[in-house]
Amino acid sequence: MVEEAGKEYAEVKTAKDTDSDEFFESLGSAFSEFIAVYNKRLVFDKENVRVKPLDRYNLGGSSQRNTVFLLARSGPKSMSELADNVNYDRGNMTRLVDYLVKQGLARRFQQENNRKQVYVELTAKGYALIDEEEGVFVKNMRDKVRDKLDDAERLDLLETLKKAASYLKRL
C-alpha cells in the first residue's frame, strides 16, 4: 500500500504480459488512483480556501462540472449526447440543463434540419465562467507544483501528462 496524505491507495503492480487480465486490472487501478489523487489534490481540495467559480452556481458535483466542461470543450451537444458523455441519467441531465439555462450559462436550440432534436450550448456567460474556473484551477495547481516538485519533477510531470493524453486520444 502507498500512503498519500493519510489515505491509503493500492500500490499498482507491474505485469510482464500486457495482454493479461492482471495487466488490465493494474491499468485500471493506476487510472483510478490517478483520478482519485487528481480530484483530491487539485479539483476538490479542501485545504484550498479560494471559492471556485462553479461553486457560486452550485455546480460542484462531478457530473455537473463534467457537463459544463464538455460543452466548453466540444461545443453544442444534444441532450442525449450530454447524458451519455458524462454518464448522467437523462432526467437529471434535463434538470441540470434547465438550471444552466435559468442561470444564463447555457441555451437550448434546435437545428432547422431536425426540429425534434434539442441541443445545448454554453452562452458567453457560461464560457466566461469556465475561463474563470480554469484560472483558479491553474493558480491552485501552480501553487501546489511550486511547493512540492523540483524543476526536473515538473518537467517529468508535464511530459508524462502529454504522453498519457496522447495515448488516451487513441482509445
N, C-alpha and C positions, 0 to 999 in steps of 0.2 A: 504494500500500500504506500502511496505517496501522500504526505500530509501537506495541504495547502491552506494557509490561513485558518488553521484549526479544524478544517474539514478534510475527511479522508476521501481520496479518489482511487479507484482501482488502477494499479500500475498496468500499463499496456505491455503485453508480451509480444516478442517478435516471433514471426513464423517464417521458416525457410521456404515452405511451399506456398506461393502466393495465390494458389487456386484452391487452397484448403478451407474448410469451414472455420478452423482455428484462426487463419489469417483474417477472414472476413469478420469474425467476432472481434478480433483485436482492432481491426479498422473501425468497426462500429463503436467500440469502446473509446478509442482515441478521439473520434469525431465527437461523440457525446461529451467526453471530458473537455474538449476544446470549447464546445458551445457553452457548457456549464461555467467554465472559468471566464470565458469572454463575457457572458451575461453578468456574472457576479462582480467581476473587476471593472468592467467598462460600461455596461448598459444600465444595470440596476444596482449600482454601487451605493450602499447605504452610508458610507463614510463621506461621500460627496454631498455637501450641503447645498450646492447650487441647484436651483429649481430648473428642471428640464422643461423646455418649451412645450413639449407634448403633454406634460402633466397639467399644464394650465387648462387643457381641454379634456382632461380625464382620459387620455389616450396612452396610458402607461402599460397596458397589458400587451403581451407579445403579439397576439393576433391583430390587435388594433394598430400597433406600431408597424407590424409587417404589412398590413393593408396600405397604410399611408405611404410607407417607403416604396412598396411595389408600384403604386400609382405614380410616385415621383420618378422612379427609375425607368418604368416601361410605358408610361403614358396610359391612355384610356383602356379600360378593360370592361368586359361585360360583367354583370353581377355573378354569373356562374363561374367565369374565369377567376374573378377575385376570390370567391369562396373556395374554389378548388386549389388555387395557388397558395393560399395561406392556411388551408385545411381547417376551414371555419364553416360551421353549419350555415346553410343558406338563409334561414330565418334570422339568425344572429347577424349575418352579413347585411341583410336588409335593414335591420335596426341600426347597425353601425353606420351604414351609408346615409340613412335618414338623419342621424346625428351629425355626420360630417357636412351634409347639405345645410342643415339648420344652422350650423356654426359658420357657414360661408367658406368652408375649407374645400368643398368638392361640389360638383354639379352632375346631374344626370342628363343624358341626352339620348336621342335615337338617330340612327342613320337613315337617310332617305330611302335607301335600297332595302332596308329591313326594319320596319316600324315596330316589329314585335320585340326585338332585342333592345334591352336598356343597357347603356354604357355609363361608366362613371369616370370622371377625370378630376384632377385637382384644379382648384382655382388659383389665381395669383396669390391669394392669401394662404392657401394650402402650401404652395411652393415656398413662400416666404417662411412659413413655419418650419418646413423641412430644412431650409437653409440655416435657420436659427438653431434648430436641434443639432444639426451636423456640426455647427460651430462650437456648441457646448461640448459635444462628444469629442471633437478634436482637441479642444483645450484640456479636457479631463484626461484623454489619452496622453497628450504631450506631457502633462504634469507627472503622470504615473511613469511613463517611459523614461523621462529625465531623471526621476528619483531612483528608479530601480534597475535600469540597464545601462551598461557602459556602451561606448561607441561601437565596438565590434558586435555586441549583442543586438544593438539597434539595427545595424545593417543586416545581420543574420535574420532578425525578425521580419524585416521588410522583404528580403529575398524569399524567405520561407512562405510568407503570405502570398506573394506574387505567384510562386510556383503552385501552391495549393489552389489558388483561384484559377490558374491555367488548367490544372487537372480537372477541377470541378466543372469548368465550362465544357469539357469534352464528354461529360456523362449524359 
